[in-house]
Structures are given as C-alpha cells and as structure tokens.
Amino acid sequence: MIAETMSLGILALPSAVAMLGLVPAILVLIFVGLLTTYTGYTIGQFKAAYPNVHSMADAGEILMGRFGREFLGAGQLLFLIFIMGSHLLTFVVLMDTLSNNRTCGIIFGVIGMLISLILTLPRTLQKVSWLSIISFSSIISAVMITMVALGIQRVGTGIDLFVKTTFARGFLAASNIVFAYSGHVAFFGFASELQNPRDYTKSLLTLQTTNTIVYTIAAVVIYCFAGRDVASPALGSTGPVVSKIAYGVAFPTIVIAGVINGHVACKYVYVRLFRGTDRMSKRSFASIGAWVGIAVFLWLMAWIIAESIPGFNNLLSLITALFASWFTLALNGWFGLHLDKGRYFSSPKKIMVTFVNIFCVGSGIFVCIFGLYVSGKFISEETAIHGSFTCASKT
C-alpha cells in the first residue's frame, strides 16, 4: 500500500509549507493524516460489512443503486485520467530541467504521452507490486537527494513560522496536502487482495503513519533549507546539476506510476465494454485493437489535461477538488453513516462517530466547492500569463 500510494503528491508539500507557514503547515499535515486515517478505516469497515465490494463503483451501487455504480465508476475513471495528466505534466517539467528549456514543452508532452502509451499496451501488467516498489524507491531517493543537496548548498531565502496569506493561497496549499493523502480510491482493491481481511487495519495504520512522518519530514526539511522560494515540484529547488540528478532518479516514478494508473483506467473501460464476452480473454485482432484504441484515447485525454492546465500545484488542487474531496473524505463519511443507519444516537460513542462522519462529509463538500473556486482562480491567472498549449517552460 505504501509503495502504490506515495508518489507525486510529496513534491508539492514544501511549497505548501511556504504558502501556509511552518507551524500551520505541520498542523495541517498531521490533521489531514489523522482524518484520512479515519476515512480509510471506514472503507475497511464497509468492506467487512460487504465483502463483495472491490471498488468505489461497487460501493456506489450499495449506496445509490445502479446509478451510484455508474456514477462512481465514471468518477474513478476520470480521477485516474487526471492523475495520468499530472504525471505527463511532471514529465514535461523533468525534460525542461534536463534540457535547460531548449525544446518546446509541447514536444516533451507528446514524447511522454507516447512513452506512457507504449508501456500501457500490454493487456496484462505483470508484477505490479514490484513496479510500485521501484516507483516508491525512485521518489524517495529523489527527495533524499534534494534534501541532502539543499542541506549542503544552503540556498534558502529564510523561513516563516507563520505567513500572512490569502484564503485562496492557503486553500491551494491545503488542497495540495489533501492530494498527497488521496490514495483511498484504491483501498477497496487493496483490501480485496489481502489473504487475511483483518490485516487491513494494521496495513492502513502502517501506511498512514509512514506517509504522515515522511511527508512532514520531507516538507519541513526541504522548506527550511530552500526557504520561501522553494520550487514546486520540489526537486527543482536545488542547483541546476543536482536538480537534473534528482529528476533523473525520479524518472521511474514519473513514468511507472503514471503507466500503472493508465493501465487500471484502460482495464476498467475494457471490462465495462466487453464483460460477458469472449473478448475478455481472447487475443483477436478486434480485442487487441479495442485495447489499443482505449489506451490511445485515455492518454490523449491525459495529455490535453496536462497541456491545458499550467502549474503543478494548480493541477493537483483541481484534482483534489474534483475527486479527492469525495473519494478521500465525503464518501467515506457516507460509508460510516450508512453502516450506522438507525443507530446514530444509540450510545455516546455512536453519537461521537456520527458527528465525525458528518464532519467528513461536510469537509469533502467544503473542499470540493472552495477547491474548485481556488484552483479555477489560479489556473485562470496563470493561463493569462503563460497560456495553454504553449512552448513555455513549466519549471
């Protein structure tokens, strides 16, 4: 679970600290870590009550019938496509850094899309767990290189314990923090793969504890050494040479994690189209052609997203508002309310749990509404300056 959930989100955290100030940022990191631990726990409880649930779409059918299944299934697919887009955007930043911005960013975006598309073409993605471990090791190593280099170079411009910021900037930072913890969309799948379902809670606690500690240390250390002008993604905060090394080390994460999400998205569409037919396992020209067509379409959509939304933080904030607000917060509170239906006020403990679940639902709705406003505001401002689908550097 750790290897498959810790990815690009960590790279936006140091800039989130810069926008919030050191003390508020640490408090938000810990609070979101605790809140998402609880919402992850409700997924485990829901899975225990309904063992046949393997995805958010399955859970949606229990909550809202056939409509819920289709609606959450579509939301899960769009979530994956936007994540694919974030990886393509980071690929462009990587290539801009390695080439010293000497080539049009659109070309790099197309190259990243083609590489990802080719790697997605095999219909069976073998050894996903090993690929996830490689991806995890890659991003952690890149972050460590950045931390050590910043500690040696001392390029920082000073830090602030508290920052006088605007609501929009503060909410953008908080949204980026929520994004880092937004792996819940895959938790039903993780729970289904466990040989002993009782291990889910232990796995969840290990995941959330590790994530919270790693996120807090990485965000605070990089911010303290890089200062107020810390870059986002954070790997660009060091000197030119070390930034190139860090991005080179992060290359497997940027590509592999994107491909894994792309493969899951393709598989979902393929199964929805051909469930109950011989094309599910048959290797015919039509079935292979359908898979290739699905992959081309989804990666093209991801590329359009990456090129049309300038700014790494802005894209992550939009993803949080559209999807993480529901899959990580609101829906999980709804799961808890569904399980306790008719017993909301049966005991002091149930009363407390009911209010926590309502808070989760309310938090998700709040993040969605204001996150859309904030991300829309910053995307509009940055598009007016840098434009979309341009050769301008994204570093």
C-alpha positions as CSV (number, residue, x, y, z in Angstrom):
1,M,0.0,0.0,0.0
2,I,2.8,2.4,0.8
3,A,4.6,1.8,-2.5
4,E,1.5,2.3,-4.5
5,T,0.2,5.4,-2.8
6,M,3.3,7.6,-2.2
7,S,4.0,9.4,-5.5
8,L,4.0,12.9,-6.9
9,G,2.0,14.4,-4.1
10,I,5.1,14.7,-1.9
11,L,6.7,17.0,-4.4
12,A,4.1,19.8,-3.8
13,L,4.3,19.7,0.0
14,P,7.4,22.0,0.6
15,S,5.7,24.8,-1.4
16,A,2.5,24.2,0.6
17,V,4.6,24.8,3.8
18,A,5.9,28.1,2.2
19,M,2.3,29.2,1.5
20,L,1.0,28.4,5.0
21,G,3.9,29.0,7.2
22,L,5.9,26.3,9.1
23,V,3.6,25.9,12.1
24,P,0.2,25.9,10.4
25,A,1.6,23.6,7.7
26,I,2.8,21.0,10.2
27,L,-0.6,21.1,12.0
28,V,-2.5,20.7,8.7
29,L,-0.2,17.8,7.6
30,I,-0.9,15.9,10.9
31,F,-4.6,16.8,11.0
32,V,-5.2,15.6,7.4
33,G,-3.1,12.5,8.2
34,L,-5.4,11.7,11.1
35,L,-8.6,12.5,9.3
36,T,-7.7,10.4,6.2
37,T,-6.7,7.5,8.6
38,Y,-10.2,7.5,9.9
39,T,-11.8,7.7,6.4
40,G,-9.6,4.8,5.4
41,Y,-10.8,2.9,8.4
42,T,-14.4,3.4,7.3
43,I,-13.5,1.8,4.0
44,G,-12.3,-1.2,5.9
45,Q,-15.5,-1.4,7.9
46,F,-17.6,-1.1,4.8
47,K,-15.6,-3.8,3.1
48,A,-16.1,-6.1,6.2
49,A,-19.8,-5.5,6.0
50,Y,-20.0,-6.0,2.2
51,P,-17.2,-8.5,1.3
52,N,-18.2,-8.4,-2.4
53,V,-17.2,-4.7,-2.7
54,H,-13.9,-4.4,-4.7
55,S,-14.1,-0.8,-5.9
56,M,-15.7,2.5,-5.3
57,A,-18.1,1.7,-8.1
58,D,-19.3,-1.4,-6.2
59,A,-19.7,0.7,-3.1
60,G,-21.7,3.2,-5.1
61,E,-24.2,0.5,-6.1
62,I,-24.8,-0.2,-2.4
63,L,-25.3,3.4,-1.6
64,M,-27.3,4.6,-4.7
65,G,-28.2,1.5,-6.7
66,R,-27.3,1.2,-10.4
67,F,-26.9,5.0,-10.8
68,G,-24.3,5.0,-8.0
69,R,-22.3,2.3,-9.6
70,E,-22.1,4.1,-12.9
71,F,-21.6,7.5,-11.4
72,L,-18.7,6.5,-9.0
73,G,-17.2,4.2,-11.7
74,A,-17.1,7.2,-14.1
75,G,-15.7,9.4,-11.3
76,Q,-13.0,6.8,-10.5
77,L,-12.1,6.7,-14.2
78,L,-11.8,10.5,-14.5
79,F,-9.7,10.6,-11.3
80,L,-7.2,8.1,-12.9
81,I,-7.1,10.2,-16.2
82,F,-6.3,13.4,-14.3
83,I,-3.6,11.5,-12.3
84,M,-2.2,10.4,-15.7
85,G,-2.2,14.0,-16.7
86,S,-0.3,15.1,-13.6
87,H,2.4,12.5,-14.5
88,L,2.6,13.9,-18.0
89,L,2.9,17.4,-16.7
90,T,5.7,16.3,-14.4
91,F,7.4,14.6,-17.3
92,V,7.5,17.9,-19.1
93,V,9.0,19.6,-16.1
94,L,11.6,16.8,-15.9
95,M,12.6,17.2,-19.6
96,D,12.6,21.0,-19.3
97,T,15.0,20.7,-16.5
98,L,17.3,18.2,-18.2
99,S,17.3,20.2,-21.5
100,N,17.7,23.6,-19.9
101,N,14.4,24.6,-21.5
102,R,15.9,24.4,-25.0
103,T,13.0,22.4,-26.5
104,C,9.3,23.2,-26.8
105,G,7.4,21.8,-23.9
106,I,4.6,20.5,-26.1
107,I,7.1,18.2,-27.8
108,F,8.1,16.8,-24.4
109,G,4.5,16.3,-23.6
110,V,3.9,14.3,-26.7
111,I,7.0,12.2,-26.1
112,G,5.8,11.5,-22.5
113,M,2.4,10.5,-23.8
114,L,3.9,8.2,-26.4
115,I,6.2,6.5,-23.9
116,S,3.3,6.0,-21.5
117,L,1.1,4.8,-24.2
118,I,3.6,2.2,-25.4
119,L,4.1,0.9,-21.9
120,T,0.4,0.6,-21.4
121,L,-0.2,-1.5,-24.5
122,P,0.3,-5.0,-22.8
123,R,-3.1,-6.1,-21.6
124,T,-1.7,-7.8,-18.5
125,L,0.6,-5.7,-16.3
126,Q,2.8,-8.3,-14.6
127,K,4.5,-7.8,-11.3
128,V,2.6,-4.6,-10.4
129,S,3.8,-4.8,-6.8
130,W,7.5,-4.8,-8.0
131,L,6.8,-1.9,-10.3
132,S,5.3,0.0,-7.4
133,I,8.3,-0.7,-5.2
134,I,10.6,0.6,-7.9
135,S,8.4,3.7,-8.2
136,F,8.4,4.3,-4.5
137,S,12.1,3.8,-4.2
138,S,12.6,6.3,-7.0
139,I,10.6,9.1,-5.5
140,I,12.1,8.6,-2.0
141,S,15.6,8.6,-3.4
142,A,15.0,11.7,-5.4
143,V,13.6,13.5,-2.3
144,M,16.5,12.4,-0.2
145,I,19.0,13.7,-2.8
146,T,17.2,17.0,-2.8
147,M,17.2,17.2,1.0
148,V,20.9,16.4,1.3
149,A,21.9,18.8,-1.5
150,L,19.9,21.7,0.0
151,G,21.5,21.0,3.4
152,I,24.9,21.3,1.8
153,Q,24.2,24.2,-0.5
154,R,22.1,26.3,1.9
155,V,20.4,28.3,-0.9
156,G,17.5,29.2,1.3
157,T,16.0,32.7,1.5
158,G,14.7,32.4,5.0
159,I,11.6,30.8,6.5
160,D,8.4,31.9,8.3
161,L,6.8,30.2,11.2
162,F,3.6,32.0,10.3
163,V,2.6,33.6,7.0
164,K,0.1,36.3,6.3
165,T,-1.6,34.8,3.3
166,T,-4.9,35.0,1.4
167,F,-7.7,32.5,1.7
168,A,-7.0,31.4,-1.9
169,R,-3.3,30.7,-1.4
170,G,-3.9,29.0,1.9
171,F,-6.6,26.8,0.5
172,L,-4.4,25.9,-2.5
173,A,-1.7,24.7,-0.1
174,A,-4.2,22.7,2.0
175,S,-5.6,21.1,-1.2
176,N,-2.1,20.0,-2.2
177,I,-1.7,18.4,1.3
178,V,-5.0,16.5,0.9
179,F,-3.9,15.3,-2.5
180,A,-0.8,13.7,-1.0
181,Y,-3.1,11.5,1.2
182,S,-5.6,10.7,-1.6
183,G,-4.9,7.0,-2.2
184,H,-8.3,5.9,-0.9
185,V,-9.8,5.3,-4.3
186,A,-7.6,2.1,-4.4
187,F,-8.2,0.9,-0.8
188,F,-11.1,-1.4,-1.7
189,G,-8.8,-3.1,-4.2
190,F,-6.0,-3.4,-1.6
191,A,-8.4,-4.9,0.9
192,S,-9.6,-7.5,-1.6
193,E,-6.0,-8.7,-2.2
194,L,-5.3,-9.4,1.5
195,Q,-5.2,-13.1,2.4
196,N,-6.4,-12.1,5.9
197,P,-9.0,-9.3,5.8
198,R,-8.2,-8.5,9.5
199,D,-4.8,-7.3,8.3
200,Y,-6.4,-4.3,6.6
201,T,-6.5,-2.0,9.7
202,K,-2.8,-2.8,10.5
203,S,-1.8,-2.1,6.9
204,L,-3.8,1.1,7.0
205,L,-2.1,2.3,10.2
206,T,1.3,1.4,8.8
207,L,0.6,3.3,5.6
208,Q,-0.8,6.4,7.2
209,T,1.9,6.6,9.9
210,T,4.6,6.2,7.3
211,N,3.0,8.8,5.0
212,T,2.5,11.3,7.7
213,I,6.1,11.0,9.0
214,V,7.7,11.0,5.6
215,Y,5.5,13.9,4.3
216,T,6.2,16.0,7.3
217,I,9.9,15.5,7.4
218,A,10.3,16.0,3.6
219,A,8.1,19.1,3.5
220,V,9.7,20.7,6.6
221,V,13.4,19.9,5.8
222,I,13.1,21.0,2.1
223,Y,11.3,24.2,3.1
224,C,13.7,25.0,5.9
225,F,16.7,24.6,3.6
226,A,15.2,26.1,0.4
227,G,13.3,28.9,2.0
228,R,10.4,31.0,0.9
229,D,11.3,30.5,-2.8
230,V,11.1,26.7,-2.7
231,A,10.1,25.3,-6.1
232,S,7.2,23.0,-7.0
233,P,7.8,20.3,-7.8
234,A,10.3,20.4,-5.0
235,L,13.1,18.7,-7.0
236,G,13.8,22.0,-8.8
237,S,14.8,23.7,-5.5
238,T,18.5,22.8,-5.7
239,G,21.2,23.9,-8.2
240,P,20.9,23.0,-11.9
241,V,23.2,20.0,-11.7
242,V,21.6,18.4,-8.6
243,S,18.1,19.1,-10.0
244,K,19.0,17.2,-13.1
245,I,20.2,14.3,-11.0
246,A,17.1,14.3,-8.7
247,Y,14.7,14.4,-11.7
248,G,16.7,11.6,-13.4
249,V,16.3,9.5,-10.2
250,A,12.6,10.3,-10.1
251,F,12.1,9.3,-13.7
252,P,10.8,5.8,-12.8
253,T,8.1,7.3,-10.5
254,I,7.1,9.8,-13.1
255,V,6.6,7.2,-15.8
256,I,5.8,3.9,-14.0
257,A,3.2,5.3,-11.6
258,G,1.5,7.1,-14.4
259,V,1.5,3.9,-16.5
260,I,0.0,1.9,-13.6
261,N,-2.8,4.4,-13.3
262,G,-3.2,4.3,-17.1
263,H,-3.4,0.5,-17.2
264,V,-6.0,0.5,-14.4
265,A,-8.1,3.0,-16.3
266,C,-7.8,1.1,-19.6
267,K,-8.7,-2.2,-17.8
268,Y,-11.8,-0.5,-16.3
269,V,-13.1,0.7,-19.7
270,Y,-12.2,-2.6,-21.4
271,V,-14.1,-4.7,-18.8
272,R,-17.1,-2.4,-18.9
273,L,-17.3,-2.8,-22.7
274,F,-16.6,-6.5,-23.0
275,R,-17.7,-8.1,-19.7
276,G,-19.5,-11.4,-20.5
277,T,-18.0,-11.8,-24.0
278,D,-15.1,-13.9,-25.3
279,R,-13.0,-10.7,-25.9
280,M,-12.2,-10.6,-22.1
281,S,-9.5,-13.3,-22.6
282,K,-9.4,-13.8,-26.4
283,R,-6.4,-12.4,-28.3
284,S,-8.0,-11.4,-31.5
285,F,-7.4,-8.5,-33.8
286,A,-10.6,-6.9,-32.6
287,S,-9.8,-7.3,-28.9
288,I,-6.3,-6.0,-29.3
289,G,-7.5,-3.2,-31.5
290,A,-10.1,-2.2,-28.9
291,W,-7.4,-2.2,-26.1
292,V,-5.1,0.0,-28.2
293,G,-7.9,2.3,-29.1
294,I,-8.9,2.7,-25.4
295,A,-5.3,3.4,-24.4
296,V,-4.8,6.0,-27.2
297,F,-8.0,7.8,-26.2
298,L,-7.3,7.9,-22.5
299,W,-3.6,9.0,-22.9
300,L,-4.7,11.7,-25.4
301,M,-7.2,13.0,-22.8
302,A,-4.4,13.0,-20.1
303,W,-2.1,14.9,-22.5
304,I,-4.8,17.5,-23.1
305,I,-5.3,18.0,-19.4
306,A,-1.5,18.3,-18.8
307,E,-1.2,20.9,-21.6
308,S,-4.3,22.9,-20.8
309,I,-3.7,23.4,-17.0
310,P,-0.5,25.3,-16.3
311,G,1.2,24.8,-13.0
312,F,1.9,21.7,-11.0
313,N,0.2,22.9,-7.8
314,N,-2.9,24.1,-9.7
315,L,-3.5,20.8,-11.3
316,L,-3.1,18.9,-8.0
317,S,-5.5,21.3,-6.4
318,L,-8.1,20.8,-9.2
319,I,-7.8,17.0,-8.8
320,T,-8.3,17.3,-5.1
321,A,-11.4,19.5,-5.6
322,L,-13.0,17.3,-8.2
323,F,-12.1,13.8,-6.9
324,A,-10.1,13.5,-3.7
325,S,-12.7,15.6,-1.9
326,W,-15.2,12.8,-2.5
327,F,-13.1,9.6,-2.7
328,T,-10.9,10.5,0.3
329,L,-13.3,12.5,2.5
330,A,-17.1,12.8,1.8
331,L,-17.9,9.3,0.5
332,N,-16.0,7.7,3.4
333,G,-18.1,9.6,5.9
334,W,-21.2,8.5,4.0
335,F,-19.9,4.9,4.3
336,G,-19.8,5.3,8.1
337,L,-23.3,6.8,8.2
338,H,-24.7,4.0,6.0
339,L,-23.2,1.4,8.3
340,D,-24.6,3.0,11.5
341,K,-28.1,3.7,10.0
342,G,-30.7,3.6,12.7
343,R,-28.0,3.7,15.5
344,Y,-26.7,7.2,15.1
345,F,-27.5,8.2,18.7
346,S,-27.7,4.8,20.4
347,S,-24.7,5.5,22.7
348,P,-22.2,8.2,23.5
349,K,-19.7,6.5,21.3
350,K,-22.1,6.3,18.3
351,I,-23.0,10.0,18.8
352,M,-19.3,10.9,18.5
353,V,-18.8,8.7,15.5
354,T,-21.9,10.1,13.8
355,F,-20.6,13.7,14.2
356,V,-17.2,12.6,12.9
357,N,-18.8,11.0,9.8
358,I,-20.9,14.1,9.2
359,F,-17.7,16.2,9.6
360,C,-16.0,14.1,6.9
361,V,-18.9,14.5,4.5
362,G,-19.0,18.2,5.2
363,S,-15.2,18.5,4.8
364,G,-15.4,16.8,1.4
365,I,-18.2,19.1,0.2
366,F,-16.3,22.2,1.5
367,V,-13.0,21.1,-0.2
368,C,-14.9,20.4,-3.4
369,I,-16.7,23.8,-3.6
370,F,-14.0,26.1,-2.5
371,G,-11.3,24.0,-4.1
372,L,-12.9,24.4,-7.5
373,Y,-13.1,28.2,-6.9
374,V,-9.5,28.4,-5.8
375,S,-8.0,26.2,-8.5
376,G,-10.1,27.9,-11.1
377,K,-8.8,31.3,-9.9
378,F,-5.2,30.3,-10.1
379,I,-5.5,28.4,-13.3
380,S,-7.2,31.4,-14.9
381,E,-4.4,33.8,-13.7
382,E,-1.6,31.5,-14.8
383,T,-3.2,30.8,-18.1
384,A,-3.5,34.6,-18.7
385,I,0.3,34.9,-18.1
386,H,1.7,31.7,-19.6
387,G,-1.1,30.4,-21.8
388,S,-2.1,26.8,-22.5
389,F,-0.6,24.5,-25.2
390,T,2.5,26.7,-25.4
391,C,6.2,26.0,-25.6
392,A,6.8,28.0,-22.5
393,S,8.8,26.3,-19.7
394,K,6.8,24.6,-17.0
395,T,9.7,24.6,-14.5
